Every structure is written in C-alpha cells, then in structure tokens.
Amino acid sequence: MDQGVEKIPIKQFAEWYDVKYDKKYEKTLQGLKFAFYKFYALIQSLIQNTIAIQLLLIDVKHDDSISVKELLDSQLHILKGIILDYPKLIDWEFCEFFQSTIADKVNQVKVYFHPITHFTGIDKSLKGKFKQLLENSENGLSISTYLIKEIYDQILISQHQIKSTQEQRMFIRQTIKSIIDEIKEMKQNKAFHDYFELFTAFMTNSLQENKELSQNREYLILMMNLLKELIENQKNVESCLANIINMCHIIKNKGKKVLREDITIEEQQILSKFVKLIVKPDFLDNFLLQSDQSEYMQAVKILEKQNTLIKEMKQNRKLLDEGIIFNEKKFKAKLEKWIQCKKAIEQLNSSENYQLQFLAYELQLKTSSQQLQDKFEQKQRDFSNTFIQYHQIYTFQTDSIKSLQKIVQKEFGIKVEIEIGNFIFAKI
C-alpha cells in the first residue's frame, strides 16, 4: 500500500468516518457540543443523586415509603434512558429527536419527583441528608430547563452544517449496510463459482488421466470442451440480459405500479408472458423453443420505455452499464454462439463414434459415467443460475466502494483502501 493511503475494513468504516468528521468540524460545532456536555453532565449528577436518595431510604419502614421508592425507580429509569439516547456523534437526526422528546422526559421526571418532596416518614437523623439530596435534585431539574433552551439555540446556529452532512452520512451507512448484508451471499456464490471450476477440472482430468482410455478418447475430450464452451457462452448471454432480468424480477414482485400509466393492454400481455419466461432458470432453452422470438424482442423494447422502473433500478443500484438497457446487436451475437455450441453438442451426442467411446468409458471408469454426467449437468445449471446474481452483487459492491472512496477524498483529502474479507477494492 502506498504511503499516505489508509487501509480500512468495511465494518470499521462508518466509525472511522465519524471520527474524521468529528475532528474536522470540532471547532464549528464546539458551542453545540459544549451545551450538550453540560446538559448530560447534569443528567448524570441527577442519576447519582437519585441513587443516593434510594440508598438513604432503603431501610425506611413507612406506609408511604413503598410508593416513594416506586417513584424514585421511575425517575431513575427515565434519567438513564436520556443518557442512553446520547450518540457518539451529534447528527441532525439526533438533534430533531432531542428537540421533540427531551422536554416531555424532563417534565415527567419532575412529575415523579414532586411527591417525594412531601415524604415525611424518615428518621430524624437522616432528615438533614434527605433534605440536601432533595434540594440537589430540585436545583438540577430547574437548571435543566435553561440548559435545554441553550441547546435549542445552539442547534439553530449549527443546523446548516449538521444538515449539509446528514444526507452524506446516511448514504454512507446505507451503502455499508447493503454491502455487509450482501457480502455473505457474494462469498457463497464465489465459493460456488470456485467449486464449479474445480469440478470442471476434475471432469476433464478424469478423462485425461485415465490410462485405460489413453487411446480413442478424442470424442469424449471434444464433448467436455464443448460443455465448457457452452457454459462460457451462456454466461455471456446472461450478462447481456442482466438489466432485463432485473427488470422482470421487479415487475414480478411489484406488478403494474412500476410500469408507465399509459402502457396498453397489449403491451401488458406481452410483458406478462415475457416476465414468466425470463425469471425461470432455464429461460434460454425456453426462449429457443418459441416459434416467434420477435415478440420477446418487442417486450424488451417495451421495457426500455419504462422510466419509473429504470429510475427504481438506478436508485437501488441494480442498473448495470447506465445509459444502455439492452444491446440487441451484442446479445444476438452472443446468443448465436450459444446456439451453435448447443447444436454441436447435440450433433456430437448423436454420433456413433462418441457413443462407442462413451460406453467404453462408462464400463472402465470406477465411478458411474451417468452419475458423473448427471452431477456435472446439475452443477452446470446451478452455476448458470447463480452467475448473474454473483456478477450483479460484485458490480454493486465495486461501485459502492468507489463512491465511499470519492466521498472520503473530497471531504478529508485522504485516499483509502476498503477491505471486504478477501476482496480489496483499489484506492482512487
């Protein structure tokens, strides 16, 4: 890592950013922070004073002592709650929360406190101490009113600075949450991707290393290479359809509300048929079985006009290659390669030479050839189903990390590397 570049794990990034932010704007927010400090120091002293009163009355036996102790418990509960609400970093969300709740909480403490001042069932030897503690609480509650007013004034003075950074800090937290929520799924898909590659290698090696089949195995090797080529072609085709697949899943989950209001009934029917097809794992095979594929190209054209749907995808960062929803020319070229590869596999599978080698291989291989082929085909389907999702998550995370890096560089003039497990996203 270059000198002057900080390396930060993703789970520590929000806290790291807050520390940097707090340090940068320490002088700007000094008045507000000091006002909060005085108020919460007072609340802490009221908590200690309330506990002292509880300890003083712990052995008191009086008809009213039970209700007084309950009032003290309620008072202490609210005071501790006020302390727990205080965040590590003052932001606009907390300021609004403080302004809308603190006066009611302090007033409720006063309601619980007032009856305690009339309690007389205490031993004479403790009355002086009891009176002093009551005066301490009474003075503290009185002062709290003025301190709250001071905080309100400081919030008014500082609100522009706090509000201006609130949206950015919220974006950072939401981005980090999204990345962390998806990282497990991404790792699972990557682990599956790696496993599939190893499994493919095993299939190839099982052919190449079988000495008993050192002769007359070229058709089996050809079939394996064609299967690998088919998978690569299918990955390419599905990548071309990534935006379309996302759109169809959103329509499936949310229905008409994400479509244009002026969409015709005929267009809805075309989309409905298309969505049902495209969300299935084996959609390529189904697509090729259709006699009239032009109808589905028409469905794509309809999707490209759905501004509300496209806007939602951009907001949720599900739109890959912004500005291009679907590249028909590229898709048809990739699809044609997939079709030709599929035909080559079917042609080879029906040839006598391949069948003879396959039967010989089945007899001589310890593991049943059919079981191995079935397992491979299942892994092929699973891999196809997870590839697009893996690609989308990785793209989203890469873009999100770059956004965080740009924010840090603009805000603090610092270059950072952000780590996600085994993935390190390069500094900008």
MOJOHU-V416136 format. One line per field, one symbol per residue. phi: phi as a letter, one per 30 degrees, with the letter a starting at -180 (. if undefined). psi: psi as a letter, one per 30 degrees, with the letter a starting at -180 (. if undefined). A space follows every 50 residues. Layout:
phi: ???
psi: ???
//
This chain:
phi: .ddicccbdedcddddddddddddceddcdddddddeddddddddddddd dddeddcdcdcaecddddddddddddddddddddddddbdbdededdddd bdddddddeddddedddcdcdbeedcdddddddddedddddddedddddd dedddddcddddddcddddddddddddddddcddddddddddeddddddd ddddddddcdddcdchbdddddddddddddddddedddddceddddeddd dddciddccddcdddddddddeddddddddecdddddddddcdddddddd ddddcddddddddddchccdhejbdacddddddddddddddddddddddc dddddddddddddcdddedddddddddddddddddcdddddddddedddd dddddddddddciccbcccbhdcccddc
psi: klkgkkjkkeffeeeeeeeeeeeegeeegeeeeeeeeeefeeeeeeeeee eeeeeegegkjlefeeeeeeeeeeeeeeeeeeeffklekkleeeeeeeef feeeeeeeeeeeeefefgkfhkkeffeeeeeeeeeeeeeeeeeeeeeeee eeeeeeefeeeeeffeeeeeeeeeeeeeeeefeeeeeeeeeeeeeeeeee eeeeefeefjefhflhgfeeeeeeeeeeeeeeeeeeeeefgeeeeeeeee eeefaffglkfgkleeeeeeeeeeeeeffkehfeeeeffkejffeeeeee eeeffieeeeeeeeeghgjkikfjekjeeeeeeeeeeeeeeeeeeeeeff keeeeeeeeeeeefkekkeeeeeeeeeeeeeeeeefeeeeeeeeeeeeee eeeeeeeeeeefhkklkkkjbfkjkll.
//
